[in-house]
Amino acid sequence: MTKTREDIIMMMCYTYRHDYGLAKEKDPAGYSFPYSAGLSDQERQAIYRQMSQIFDNCVSPYMEFKHG
């Protein structure tokens, strides 16, 4: 199975946060639930950007993708 850059970055995100794929909805009353599972869209984007930087700077220069 061939993995793409995006596949690897997504695996890194899930490794960093097991609840990466869970959506955390904001309470209409404005309350925050810091111990509930899930991430907001902004939190998810921030983690993806961080993992992309780590991959591009620390992993990718030392690997070669296998194609077909």
N, C-alpha and C positions, 0 to 999 in steps of 0.2 A: 504494500500500500504506500503510495507516494504522499508525502506530507508537503504542503505548501508553507510559505512564510506565515501566512495568516493562521493556518492550522496550528503551527508550533506556538505562535504568540497566544492563541486562545488556550492551549494546554498550559502555558505558563500562567495565564490569568487564573485558571481554575486551580492550579497548584498553589498560587499565592492566596487566593480566597476561594474556599470551597463553595461559597454561596454566590459566586460571580454571576451565575445565570438567573438568580432569583431577583425579581423586581420588588423594590421597597417603595410602596406608595406613601405619599405624604398624607398625614391625617388632616382632614378638612378643618379641624378645630385648631390646627397649628401645633399640636403636641408632637414631640419627637420621641421615638422609641429606640434608644441607642443599642439595646441588646437584642433586637429582633433581627432575623436573618434577611439578607438581601441587600441590594445596592440601588441607589438612584441612578438615573442615566448619567449624571455628571460624574458620580463616583466611578461608574463602570468605564466611562471614557478616559478618565484620569489613569486608572489602572492599565487600560489597554495602551495608552501612550507611554507609560513607564516601561511596560514589558516590551513594547516595540523598540524603545531606545536601548534597553538591555540587549535585546536580540541583535539589533543592527550594529551595535558597538562592541559587544563582547562575544557573541556566538557566531554570527554570520561570517565574519572575516576568517574564521577557522574551520568552516565547513563547506561542503560542496553538495549541491542538490543533484540527485540522480533523476534524470528525465528519460522516460521510455526506454 
